[in-house]
């Protein structure tokens, strides 16, 4: 008889779903004994492999979402629930039966979010909390593991270019995207650069496999993209988004010791962008391999939480 594990991955971007899928992948051969159910936004359904069961959820009021989650928990009856980032759910809609075993998988968030009394109370009610980025406060519950990222190479390097290859990554969630795109186009015009700007709707599924093929990447600092760029070792300029539940600037600051990355503010101009680029263009940093997924899987298997 298989063990049932429900993964809650609702949220604003693709990061929650991709992190959840990375967790499933990390279980490897053990996954055959687990019946997974992924709760994800409807707009992210295309990311889910055909062999994983999922429930695509449309945007709806908290009361309706709470009823849906209560009915899903009652019908699926999971042995374990893994919740990504939001202890009470995105809208505060998660309410668990008293005996329900649950684990929180967290990342960098503004301290005020987990400091909210209701959210903090829910945080302490989890059986375990796994932090894939440093905790804001040491006395918060749980243990720190490495980032949960699936891809660690090898990276494709096959292009021939006469100028420095520069990649700019746009995202529809970024309110300063047009400002950044304009600065990018002006900073890297001319024969010295072969510059490519990729808008969010034009990202190829495996674009990250080619991050190592560039001399410089300009990007916001969302969870998956940030760590995939670090793993590629490519020089990068990060221009963080201001998000309510994601501390992107803090994510970059924690790695500023890496010589090949820079942090710039969202009101940057072309001259500032080009100046920073020339400082680090072509630098190759250490290529770390983040093993948070296997660490999480191993911890849950050893505790008997999933099998």
C-alpha positions as protocol buffer text, in pm:
chain_id: "A"
residue {
  index: 1
  type: UNK
  ca { x: 0 y: 0 z: 0 }
}
residue {
  index: 2
  type: UNK
  ca { x: 146 y: 336 z: -104 }
}
residue {
  index: 3
  type: UNK
  ca { x: 192 y: 630 z: 130 }
}
residue {
  index: 4
  type: UNK
  ca { x: 4 y: 947 z: 39 }
}
residue {
  index: 5
  type: UNK
  ca { x: 188 y: 1280 z: 41 }
}
residue {
  index: 6
  type: UNK
  ca { x: 19 y: 1609 z: -43 }
}
residue {
  index: 7
  type: UNK
  ca { x: 236 y: 1905 z: -145 }
}
residue {
  index: 8
  type: UNK
  ca { x: 85 y: 2251 z: -119 }
}
residue {
  index: 9
  type: UNK
  ca { x: 255 y: 2482 z: -372 }
}
residue {
  index: 10
  type: UNK
  ca { x: 24 y: 2779 z: -423 }
}
residue {
  index: 11
  type: UNK
  ca { x: 186 y: 3121 z: -466 }
}
residue {
  index: 12
  type: UNK
  ca { x: 248 y: 3408 z: -704 }
}
residue {
  index: 13
  type: UNK
  ca { x: 534 y: 3277 z: -918 }
}
residue {
  index: 14
  type: UNK
  ca { x: 655 y: 2947 z: -1065 }
}
residue {
  index: 15
  type: UNK
  ca { x: 907 y: 2896 z: -784 }
}
residue {
  index: 16
  type: UNK
  ca { x: 667 y: 2722 z: -545 }
}
residue {
  index: 17
  type: UNK
  ca { x: 568 y: 2458 z: -802 }
}
residue {
  index: 18
  type: UNK
  ca { x: 922 y: 2402 z: -929 }
}
residue {
  index: 19
  type: UNK
  ca { x: 1050 y: 2363 z: -572 }
}
residue {
  index: 20
  type: UNK
  ca { x: 772 y: 2108 z: -503 }
}
residue {
  index: 21
  type: UNK
  ca { x: 861 y: 1912 z: -817 }
}
residue {
  index: 22
  type: UNK
  ca { x: 1227 y: 1917 z: -716 }
}
residue {
  index: 23
  type: UNK
  ca { x: 1127 y: 1758 z: -384 }
}
residue {
  index: 24
  type: UNK
  ca { x: 941 y: 1478 z: -564 }
}
residue {
  index: 25
  type: UNK
  ca { x: 1242 y: 1423 z: -790 }
}
residue {
  index: 26
  type: UNK
  ca { x: 1475 y: 1408 z: -490 }
}
residue {
  index: 27
  type: UNK
  ca { x: 1298 y: 1099 z: -356 }
}
residue {
  index: 28
  type: UNK
  ca { x: 1424 y: 907 z: -660 }
}
residue {
  index: 29
  type: UNK
  ca { x: 1340 y: 537 z: -659 }
}
residue {
  index: 30
  type: UNK
  ca { x: 1160 y: 574 z: -326 }
}
residue {
  index: 31
  type: UNK
  ca { x: 898 y: 782 z: -508 }
}
residue {
  index: 32
  type: UNK
  ca { x: 744 y: 466 z: -652 }
}
residue {
  index: 33
  type: UNK
  ca { x: 603 y: 383 z: -309 }
}
residue {
  index: 34
  type: UNK
  ca { x: 447 y: 727 z: -267 }
}
residue {
  index: 35
  type: UNK
  ca { x: 119 y: 857 z: -406 }
}
residue {
  index: 36
  type: UNK
  ca { x: 175 y: 1228 z: -462 }
}
residue {
  index: 37
  type: UNK
  ca { x: -87 y: 1499 z: -493 }
}
residue {
  index: 38
  type: UNK
  ca { x: 40 y: 1844 z: -589 }
}
residue {
  index: 39
  type: UNK
  ca { x: -177 y: 2149 z: -517 }
}
residue {
  index: 40
  type: UNK
  ca { x: -74 y: 2420 z: -764 }
}
residue {
  index: 41
  type: UNK
  ca { x: -213 y: 2726 z: -943 }
}
residue {
  index: 42
  type: UNK
  ca { x: -398 y: 2648 z: -1266 }
}
residue {
  index: 43
  type: UNK
  ca { x: -156 y: 2872 z: -1457 }
}
residue {
  index: 44
  type: UNK
  ca { x: 130 y: 2637 z: -1356 }
}
residue {
  index: 45
  type: UNK
  ca { x: -30 y: 2310 z: -1465 }
}
residue {
  index: 46
  type: UNK
  ca { x: 192 y: 2293 z: -1774 }
}
residue {
  index: 47
  type: UNK
  ca { x: 496 y: 2250 z: -1547 }
}
residue {
  index: 48
  type: UNK
  ca { x: 368 y: 1926 z: -1389 }
}
residue {
  index: 49
  type: UNK
  ca { x: 494 y: 1598 z: -1544 }
}
residue {
  index: 50
  type: UNK
  ca { x: 222 y: 1355 z: -1661 }
}
residue {
  index: 51
  type: UNK
  ca { x: 314 y: 1096 z: -1396 }
}
residue {
  index: 52
  type: UNK
  ca { x: 233 y: 1328 z: -1101 }
}
residue {
  index: 53
  type: UNK
  ca { x: -126 y: 1381 z: -989 }
}
residue {
  index: 54
  type: UNK
  ca { x: -219 y: 1741 z: -928 }
}
residue {
  index: 55
  type: UNK
  ca { x: -508 y: 1971 z: -849 }
}
residue {
  index: 56
  type: UNK
  ca { x: -494 y: 2300 z: -1040 }
}
residue {
  index: 57
  type: UNK
  ca { x: -651 y: 2577 z: -834 }
}
residue {
  index: 58
  type: UNK
  ca { x: -793 y: 2898 z: -979 }
}
residue {
  index: 59
  type: UNK
  ca { x: -786 y: 3227 z: -789 }
}
residue {
  index: 60
  type: UNK
  ca { x: -1077 y: 3245 z: -547 }
}
residue {
  index: 61
  type: UNK
  ca { x: -1179 y: 3401 z: -213 }
}
residue {
  index: 62
  type: UNK
  ca { x: -1030 y: 3263 z: 110 }
}
residue {
  index: 63
  type: UNK
  ca { x: -1354 y: 3098 z: 221 }
}
residue {
  index: 64
  type: UNK
  ca { x: -1390 y: 2905 z: -105 }
}
residue {
  index: 65
  type: UNK
  ca { x: -1022 y: 2807 z: -99 }
}
residue {
  index: 66
  type: UNK
  ca { x: -1053 y: 2692 z: 262 }
}
residue {
  index: 67
  type: UNK
  ca { x: -1350 y: 2467 z: 170 }
}
residue {
  index: 68
  type: UNK
  ca { x: -1158 y: 2324 z: -125 }
}
residue {
  index: 69
  type: UNK
  ca { x: -852 y: 2244 z: 88 }
}
residue {
  index: 70
  type: UNK
  ca { x: -1063 y: 2092 z: 366 }
}
residue {
  index: 71
  type: UNK
  ca { x: -1243 y: 1868 z: 116 }
}
residue {
  index: 72
  type: UNK
  ca { x: -913 y: 1770 z: -49 }
}
residue {
  index: 73
  type: UNK
  ca { x: -750 y: 1678 z: 283 }
}
residue {
  index: 74
  type: UNK
  ca { x: -1055 y: 1474 z: 383 }
}
residue {
  index: 75
  type: UNK
  ca { x: -1078 y: 1284 z: 54 }
}
residue {
  index: 76
  type: UNK
  ca { x: -705 y: 1227 z: -8 }
}
residue {
  index: 77
  type: UNK
  ca { x: -620 y: 1155 z: 357 }
}
residue {
  index: 78
  type: UNK
  ca { x: -244 y: 1216 z: 330 }
}
residue {
  index: 79
  type: UNK
  ca { x: 5 y: 1064 z: 572 }
}
residue {
  index: 80
  type: UNK
  ca { x: 217 y: 1377 z: 527 }
}
residue {
  index: 81
  type: UNK
  ca { x: 153 y: 1730 z: 403 }
}
residue {
  index: 82
  type: UNK
  ca { x: 445 y: 1938 z: 273 }
}
residue {
  index: 83
  type: UNK
  ca { x: 364 y: 2309 z: 257 }
}
residue {
  index: 84
  type: UNK
  ca { x: 582 y: 2551 z: 64 }
}
residue {
  index: 85
  type: UNK
  ca { x: 657 y: 2889 z: 232 }
}
residue {
  index: 86
  type: UNK
  ca { x: 311 y: 2980 z: 366 }
}
residue {
  index: 87
  type: UNK
  ca { x: 235 y: 2820 z: 708 }
}
residue {
  index: 88
  type: UNK
  ca { x: -134 y: 2915 z: 694 }
}
residue {
  index: 89
  type: UNK
  ca { x: -166 y: 2903 z: 315 }
}
residue {
  index: 90
  type: UNK
  ca { x: -150 y: 3201 z: 81 }
}
residue {
  index: 91
  type: UNK
  ca { x: -477 y: 3347 z: 214 }
}
residue {
  index: 92
  type: UNK
  ca { x: -478 y: 3186 z: 558 }
}
residue {
  index: 93
  type: UNK
  ca { x: -700 y: 2906 z: 426 }
}
residue {
  index: 94
  type: UNK
  ca { x: -512 y: 2602 z: 560 }
}
residue {
  index: 95
  type: UNK
  ca { x: -667 y: 2429 z: 861 }
}
residue {
  index: 96
  type: UNK
  ca { x: -535 y: 2083 z: 949 }
}
residue {
  index: 97
  type: UNK
  ca { x: -688 y: 1803 z: 1157 }
}
residue {
  index: 98
  type: UNK
  ca { x: -510 y: 1785 z: 1496 }
}
residue {
  index: 99
  type: UNK
  ca { x: -319 y: 1465 z: 1416 }
}
residue {
  index: 100
  type: UNK
  ca { x: -214 y: 1564 z: 1063 }
}
residue {
  index: 101
  type: UNK
  ca { x: 162 y: 1532 z: 1019 }
}
residue {
  index: 102
  type: UNK
  ca { x: 294 y: 1835 z: 832 }
}
residue {
  index: 103
  type: UNK
  ca { x: 627 y: 1981 z: 722 }
}
residue {
  index: 104
  type: UNK
  ca { x: 702 y: 2335 z: 610 }
}
residue {
  index: 105
  type: UNK
  ca { x: 957 y: 2399 z: 334 }
}
residue {
  index: 106
  type: UNK
  ca { x: 1061 y: 2763 z: 355 }
}
residue {
  index: 107
  type: UNK
  ca { x: 1284 y: 3013 z: 179 }
}
residue {
  index: 108
  type: UNK
  ca { x: 1395 y: 3372 z: 241 }
}
residue {
  index: 109
  type: UNK
  ca { x: 1097 y: 3588 z: 342 }
}
residue {
  index: 110
  type: UNK
  ca { x: 1076 y: 3937 z: 492 }
}
residue {
  index: 111
  type: UNK
  ca { x: 1099 y: 3882 z: 872 }
}
residue {
  index: 112
  type: UNK
  ca { x: 774 y: 4070 z: 932 }
}
residue {
  index: 113
  type: UNK
  ca { x: 577 y: 3799 z: 752 }
}
residue {
  index: 114
  type: UNK
  ca { x: 676 y: 3512 z: 982 }
}
residue {
  index: 115
  type: UNK
  ca { x: 676 y: 3759 z: 1270 }
}
residue {
  index: 116
  type: UNK
  ca { x: 302 y: 3816 z: 1228 }
}
residue {
  index: 117
  type: UNK
  ca { x: 141 y: 3661 z: 1542 }
}
residue {
  index: 118
  type: UNK
  ca { x: -102 y: 3434 z: 1352 }
}
residue {
  index: 119
  type: UNK
  ca { x: 161 y: 3321 z: 1100 }
}
residue {
  index: 120
  type: UNK
  ca { x: 420 y: 3266 z: 1375 }
}
residue {
  index: 121
  type: UNK
  ca { x: 176 y: 3056 z: 1575 }
}
residue {
  index: 122
  type: UNK
  ca { x: 115 y: 2837 z: 1269 }
}
residue {
  index: 123
  type: UNK
  ca { x: 492 y: 2814 z: 1210 }
}
residue {
  index: 124
  type: UNK
  ca { x: 543 y: 2654 z: 1551 }
}
residue {
  index: 125
  type: UNK
  ca { x: 262 y: 2404 z: 1494 }
}
residue {
  index: 126
  type: UNK
  ca { x: 452 y: 2221 z: 1218 }
}
residue {
  index: 127
  type: UNK
  ca { x: 620 y: 1891 z: 1302 }
}
residue {
  index: 128
  type: UNK
  ca { x: 931 y: 2014 z: 1123 }
}
residue {
  index: 129
  type: UNK
  ca { x: 1045 y: 2321 z: 932 }
}
residue {
  index: 130
  type: UNK
  ca { x: 1317 y: 2300 z: 669 }
}
residue {
  index: 131
  type: UNK
  ca { x: 1477 y: 2633 z: 574 }
}
residue {
  index: 132
  type: UNK
  ca { x: 1633 y: 2629 z: 228 }
}
residue {
  index: 133
  type: UNK
  ca { x: 1782 y: 2974 z: 298 }
}
residue {
  index: 134
  type: UNK
  ca { x: 1904 y: 3123 z: 629 }
}
residue {
  index: 135
  type: UNK
  ca { x: 1649 y: 3192 z: 902 }
}
residue {
  index: 136
  type: UNK
  ca { x: 1596 y: 3556 z: 992 }
}
residue {
  index: 137
  type: UNK
  ca { x: 1599 y: 3466 z: 1362 }
}
residue {
  index: 138
  type: UNK
  ca { x: 1787 y: 3177 z: 1521 }
}
residue {
  index: 139
  type: UNK
  ca { x: 1509 y: 3101 z: 1768 }
}
residue {
  index: 140
  type: UNK
  ca { x: 1258 y: 3023 z: 1493 }
}
residue {
  index: 141
  type: UNK
  ca { x: 1188 y: 2647 z: 1471 }
}
residue {
  index: 142
  type: UNK
  ca { x: 1345 y: 2412 z: 1222 }
}
residue {
  index: 143
  type: UNK
  ca { x: 1674 y: 2329 z: 1056 }
}
residue {
  index: 144
  type: UNK
  ca { x: 1862 y: 2487 z: 766 }
}
residue {
  index: 145
  type: UNK
  ca { x: 1934 y: 2282 z: 454 }
}
residue {
  index: 146
  type: UNK
  ca { x: 2081 y: 2378 z: 118 }
}
residue {
  index: 147
  type: UNK
  ca { x: 1861 y: 2533 z: -155 }
}
residue {
  index: 148
  type: UNK
  ca { x: 1624 y: 2293 z: -329 }
}
residue {
  index: 149
  type: UNK
  ca { x: 1727 y: 2313 z: -695 }
}
residue {
  index: 150
  type: UNK
  ca { x: 1701 y: 2024 z: -940 }
}
residue {
  index: 151
  type: UNK
  ca { x: 1953 y: 2115 z: -1210 }
}
residue {
  index: 152
  type: UNK
  ca { x: 2326 y: 2103 z: -1140 }
}
residue {
  index: 153
  type: UNK
  ca { x: 2469 y: 2061 z: -1491 }
}
residue {
  index: 154
  type: UNK
  ca { x: 2633 y: 1979 z: -1720 }
}
residue {
  index: 155
  type: UNK
  ca { x: 2570 y: 2310 z: -1893 }
}
residue {
  index: 156
  type: UNK
  ca { x: 2561 y: 2345 z: -2270 }
}
residue {
  index: 157
  type: UNK
  ca { x: 2840 y: 2556 z: -2421 }
}
residue {
  index: 158
  type: UNK
  ca { x: 2815 y: 2544 z: -2796 }
}
residue {
  index: 159
  type: UNK
  ca { x: 2783 y: 2898 z: -2934 }
}
residue {
  index: 160
  type: UNK
  ca { x: 3050 y: 3091 z: -3122 }
}
residue {
  index: 161
  type: UNK
  ca { x: 3043 y: 3471 z: -3081 }
}
residue {
  index: 162
  type: UNK
  ca { x: 3262 y: 3767 z: -3174 }
}
residue {
  index: 163
  type: UNK
  ca { x: 3132 y: 3978 z: -2885 }
}
residue {
  index: 164
  type: UNK
  ca { x: 3062 y: 3918 z: -2516 }
}
residue {
  index: 165
  type: UNK
  ca { x: 2745 y: 3712 z: -2483 }
}
residue {
  index: 166
  type: UNK
  ca { x: 2501 y: 3884 z: -2247 }
}
residue {
  index: 167
  type: UNK
  ca { x: 2162 y: 3742 z: -2146 }
}
residue {
  index: 168
  type: UNK
  ca { x: 1884 y: 3954 z: -1995 }
}
residue {
  index: 169
  type: UNK
  ca { x: 1594 y: 3775 z: -1824 }
}
residue {
  index: 170
  type: UNK
  ca { x: 1260 y: 3951 z: -1799 }
}
residue {
  index: 171
  type: UNK
  ca { x: 969 y: 3853 z: -1573 }
}
residue {
  index: 172
  type: UNK
  ca { x: 608 y: 3964 z: -1592 }
}
residue {
  index: 173
  type: UNK
  ca { x: 597 y: 3998 z: -1212 }
}
residue {
  index: 174
  type: UNK
  ca { x: 869 y: 4263 z: -1214 }
}
residue {
  index: 175
  type: UNK
  ca { x: 719 y: 4613 z: -1197 }
}
residue {
  index: 176
  type: UNK
  ca { x: 1044 y: 4770 z: -1328 }
}
residue {
  index: 177
  type: UNK
  ca { x: 1084 y: 4529 z: -1618 }
}
residue {
  index: 178
  type: UNK
  ca { x: 1056 y: 4795 z: -1891 }
}
residue {
  index: 179
  type: UNK
  ca { x: 1312 y: 5018 z: -1714 }
}
residue {
  index: 180
  type: UNK
  ca { x: 1553 y: 4728 z: -1688 }
}
residue {
  index: 181
  type: UNK
  ca { x: 1496 y: 4623 z: -2047 }
}
residue {
  index: 182
  type: UNK
  ca { x: 1564 y: 4976 z: -2174 }
}
residue {
  index: 183
  type: UNK
  ca { x: 1882 y: 5005 z: -1966 }
}
residue {
  index: 184
  type: UNK
  ca { x: 1991 y: 4661 z: -2090 }
}
residue {
  index: 185
  type: UNK
  ca { x: 1938 y: 4749 z: -2456 }
}
residue {
  index: 186
  type: UNK
  ca { x: 2134 y: 5076 z: -2425 }
}
residue {
  index: 187
  type: UNK
  ca { x: 2416 y: 4934 z: -2211 }
}
residue {
  index: 188
  type: UNK
  ca { x: 2491 y: 4642 z: -2442 }
}
residue {
  index: 189
  type: UNK
  ca { x: 2439 y: 4799 z: -2784 }
}
residue {
  index: 190
  type: UNK
  ca { x: 2726 y: 4786 z: -3033 }
}
residue {
  index: 191
  type: UNK
  ca { x: 2968 y: 4528 z: -3174 }
}
residue {
  index: 192
  type: UNK
  ca { x: 3139 y: 4450 z: -2843 }
}
residue {
  index: 193
  type: UNK
  ca { x: 2831 y: 4265 z: -2719 }
}
residue {
  index: 194
  type: UNK
  ca { x: 2597 y: 3998 z: -2842 }
}
residue {
  index: 195
  type: UNK
  ca { x: 2300 y: 4079 z: -2619 }
}
residue {
  index: 196
  type: UNK
  ca { x: 1977 y: 3879 z: -2591 }
}
residue {
  index: 197
  type: UNK
  ca { x: 1674 y: 3990 z: -2388 }
}
residue {
  index: 198
  type: UNK
  ca { x: 1426 y: 3713 z: -2313 }
}
residue {
  index: 199
  type: UNK
  ca { x: 1082 y: 3825 z: -2197 }
}
residue {
  index: 200
  type: UNK
  ca { x: 902 y: 3611 z: -1939 }
}
residue {
  index: 201
  type: UNK
  ca { x: 654 y: 3468 z: -2189 }
}
residue {
  index: 202
  type: UNK
  ca { x: 937 y: 3359 z: -2420 }
}
residue {
  index: 203
  type: UNK
  ca { x: 1147 y: 3155 z: -2175 }
}
residue {
  index: 204
  type: UNK
  ca { x: 1224 y: 2810 z: -2310 }
}
residue {
  index: 205
  type: UNK
  ca { x: 1169 y: 2530 z: -2055 }
}
residue {
  index: 206
  type: UNK
  ca { x: 1539 y: 2435 z: -2050 }
}
residue {
  index: 207
  type: UNK
  ca { x: 1687 y: 2784 z: -2087 }
}
residue {
  index: 208
  type: UNK
  ca { x: 1876 y: 2739 z: -1759 }
}
residue {
  index: 209
  type: UNK
  ca { x: 2077 y: 2455 z: -1914 }
}
residue {
  index: 210
  type: UNK
  ca { x: 2250 y: 2719 z: -2128 }
}
residue {
  index: 211
  type: UNK
  ca { x: 2332 y: 2968 z: -1850 }
}
residue {
  index: 212
  type: UNK
  ca { x: 2694 y: 2854 z: -1864 }
}
residue {
  index: 213
  type: UNK
  ca { x: 2712 y: 2957 z: -2229 }
}
residue {
  index: 214
  type: UNK
  ca { x: 2701 y: 3329 z: -2146 }
}
residue {
  index: 215
  type: UNK
  ca { x: 2964 y: 3576 z: -2029 }
}
residue {
  index: 216
  type: UNK
  ca { x: 2709 y: 3773 z: -1823 }
}
residue {
  index: 217
  type: UNK
  ca { x: 2348 y: 3737 z: -1712 }
}
residue {
  index: 218
  type: UNK
  ca { x: 2125 y: 4025 z: -1597 }
}
residue {
  index: 219
  type: UNK
  ca { x: 1823 y: 3913 z: -1397 }
}
residue {
  index: 220
  type: UNK
  ca { x: 1592 y: 3964 z: -1102 }
}
residue {
  index: 221
  type: UNK
  ca { x: 1661 y: 3731 z: -809 }
}
residue {
  index: 222
  type: UNK
  ca { x: 1375 y: 3486 z: -786 }
}
residue {
  index: 223
  type: UNK
  ca { x: 1459 y: 3165 z: -600 }
}
residue {
  index: 224
  type: UNK
  ca { x: 1508 y: 2915 z: -885 }
}
residue {
  index: 225
  type: UNK
  ca { x: 1670 y: 3150 z: -1136 }
}
residue {
  index: 226
  type: UNK
  ca { x: 1911 y: 3287 z: -876 }
}
residue {
  index: 227
  type: UNK
  ca { x: 2044 y: 2947 z: -770 }
}
residue {
  index: 228
  type: UNK
  ca { x: 2052 y: 2811 z: -1126 }
}
residue {
  index: 229
  type: UNK
  ca { x: 2271 y: 3108 z: -1228 }
}
residue {
  index: 230
  type: UNK
  ca { x: 2499 y: 3051 z: -926 }
}
residue {
  index: 231
  type: UNK
  ca { x: 2534 y: 2684 z: -1019 }
}
residue {
  index: 232
  type: UNK
  ca { x: 2635 y: 2785 z: -1372 }
}
residue {
  index: 233
  type: UNK
  ca { x: 2917 y: 2998 z: -1229 }
}
residue {
  index: 234
  type: UNK
  ca { x: 2842 y: 3274 z: -1483 }
}
residue {
  index: 235
  type: UNK
  ca { x: 2900 y: 3641 z: -1399 }
}
residue {
  index: 236
  type: UNK
  ca { x: 2567 y: 3799 z: -1307 }
}
residue {
  index: 237
  type: UNK
  ca { x: 2407 y: 4130 z: -1219 }
}
residue {
  index: 238
  type: UNK
  ca { x: 2097 y: 4091 z: -1005 }
}
residue {
  index: 239
  type: UNK
  ca { x: 1828 y: 4360 z: -989 }
}
residue {
  index: 240
  type: UNK
  ca { x: 1590 y: 4227 z: -721 }
}
residue {
  index: 241
  type: UNK
  ca { x: 1214 y: 4264 z: -731 }
}
residue {
  index: 242
  type: UNK
  ca { x: 1034 y: 4404 z: -429 }
}
residue {
  index: 243
  type: UNK
  ca { x: 795 y: 4126 z: -332 }
}
residue {
  index: 244
  type: UNK
  ca { x: 574 y: 4102 z: -27 }
}
residue {
  index: 245
  type: UNK
  ca { x: 668 y: 3743 z: 54 }
}
residue {
  index: 246
  type: UNK
  ca { x: 1013 y: 3709 z: -102 }
}
residue {
  index: 247
  type: UNK
  ca { x: 1329 y: 3885 z: 17 }
}
residue {
  index: 248
  type: UNK
  ca { x: 1518 y: 3886 z: -313 }
}
residue {
  index: 249
  type: UNK
  ca { x: 1765 y: 4157 z: -209 }
}
residue {
  index: 250
  type: UNK
  ca { x: 1852 y: 3958 z: 103 }
}
residue {
  index: 251
  type: UNK
  ca { x: 1905 y: 3648 z: -110 }
}
residue {
  index: 252
  type: UNK
  ca { x: 2164 y: 3828 z: -322 }
}
residue {
  index: 253
  type: UNK
  ca { x: 2336 y: 3995 z: -26 }
}
residue {
  index: 254
  type: UNK
  ca { x: 2404 y: 3659 z: 133 }
}
residue {
  index: 255
  type: UNK
  ca { x: 2621 y: 3568 z: -170 }
}
residue {
  index: 256
  type: UNK
  ca { x: 2795 y: 3900 z: -236 }
}
residue {
  index: 257
  type: UNK
  ca { x: 3123 y: 3737 z: -136 }
}
residue {
  index: 258
  type: UNK
  ca { x: 3117 y: 3572 z: -480 }
}
residue {
  index: 259
  type: UNK
  ca { x: 3338 y: 3785 z: -704 }
}
residue {
  index: 260
  type: UNK
  ca { x: 3130 y: 3722 z: -1015 }
}
residue {
  index: 261
  type: UNK
  ca { x: 2800 y: 3876 z: -897 }
}
residue {
  index: 262
  type: UNK
  ca { x: 2676 y: 4230 z: -834 }
}
residue {
  index: 263
  type: UNK
  ca { x: 2360 y: 4375 z: -677 }
}
residue {
  index: 264
  type: UNK
  ca { x: 2197 y: 4683 z: -834 }
}
residue {
  index: 265
  type: UNK
  ca { x: 1878 y: 4873 z: -746 }
}
residue {
  index: 266
  type: UNK
  ca { x: 1570 y: 4881 z: -969 }
}
residue {
  index: 267
  type: UNK
  ca { x: 1615 y: 5251 z: -1060 }
}
residue {
  index: 268
  type: UNK
  ca { x: 1943 y: 5184 z: -1239 }
}
residue {
  index: 269
  type: UNK
  ca { x: 2040 y: 5348 z: -1568 }
}
residue {
  index: 270
  type: UNK
  ca { x: 2230 y: 5216 z: -1870 }
}
residue {
  index: 271
  type: UNK
  ca { x: 2560 y: 5373 z: -1760 }
}
residue {
  index: 272
  type: UNK
  ca { x: 2546 y: 5212 z: -1415 }
}
residue {
  index: 273
  type: UNK
  ca { x: 2453 y: 4876 z: -1564 }
}
residue {
  index: 274
  type: UNK
  ca { x: 2736 y: 4885 z: -1817 }
}
residue {
  index: 275
  type: UNK
  ca { x: 2990 y: 4998 z: -1555 }
}
residue {
  index: 276
  type: UNK
  ca { x: 2899 y: 4704 z: -1329 }
}
residue {
  index: 277
  type: UNK
  ca { x: 2906 y: 4469 z: -1625 }
}
residue {
  index: 278
  type: UNK
  ca { x: 3258 y: 4566 z: -1729 }
}
residue {
  index: 279
  type: UNK
  ca { x: 3380 y: 4497 z: -1374 }
}
residue {
  index: 280
  type: UNK
  ca { x: 3276 y: 4132 z: -1382 }
}
residue {
  index: 281
  type: UNK
  ca { x: 3222 y: 4043 z: -1749 }
}
residue {
  index: 282
  type: UNK
  ca { x: 3345 y: 3695 z: -1826 }
}
residue {
  index: 283
  type: UNK
  ca { x: 3433 y: 3604 z: -1469 }
}
residue {
  index: 284
  type: UNK
  ca { x: 3365 y: 3245 z: -1377 }
}
residue {
  index: 285
  type: UNK
  ca { x: 3289 y: 3167 z: -1016 }
}
residue {
  index: 286
  type: UNK
  ca { x: 3287 y: 2838 z: -830 }
}
residue {
  index: 287
  type: UNK
  ca { x: 3006 y: 2612 z: -946 }
}
residue {
  index: 288
  type: UNK
  ca { x: 2832 y: 2496 z: -629 }
}
residue {
  index: 289
  type: UNK
  ca { x: 2591 y: 2205 z: -629 }
}
residue {
  index: 290
  type: UNK
  ca { x: 2295 y: 2262 z: -399 }
}
residue {
  index: 291
  type: UNK
  ca { x: 2164 y: 1942 z: -242 }
}
residue {
  index: 292
  type: UNK
  ca { x: 1866 y: 2064 z: -43 }
}
residue {
  index: 293
  type: UNK
  ca { x: 1627 y: 1827 z: -217 }
}
residue {
  index: 294
  type: UNK
  ca { x: 1820 y: 1509 z: -131 }
}
residue {
  index: 295
  type: UNK
  ca { x: 1878 y: 1642 z: 223 }
}
residue {
  index: 296
  type: UNK
  ca { x: 1504 y: 1690 z: 272 }
}
residue {
  index: 297
  type: UNK
  ca { x: 1419 y: 1349 z: 125 }
}
residue {
  index: 298
  type: UNK
  ca { x: 1678 y: 1177 z: 343 }
}
residue {
  index: 299
  type: UNK
  ca { x: 1555 y: 1352 z: 659 }
}
residue {
  index: 300
  type: UNK
  ca { x: 1192 y: 1256 z: 593 }
}
residue {
  index: 301
  type: UNK
  ca { x: 1282 y: 896 z: 507 }
}
residue {
  index: 302
  type: UNK
  ca { x: 1495 y: 859 z: 822 }
}
residue {
  index: 303
  type: UNK
  ca { x: 1219 y: 1002 z: 1038 }
}
residue {
  index: 304
  type: UNK
  ca { x: 967 y: 768 z: 881 }
}
residue {
  index: 305
  type: UNK
  ca { x: 749 y: 1066 z: 796 }
}
residue {
  index: 306
  type: UNK
  ca { x: 688 y: 960 z: 438 }
}
residue {
  index: 307
  type: UNK
  ca { x: 747 y: 584 z: 430 }
}
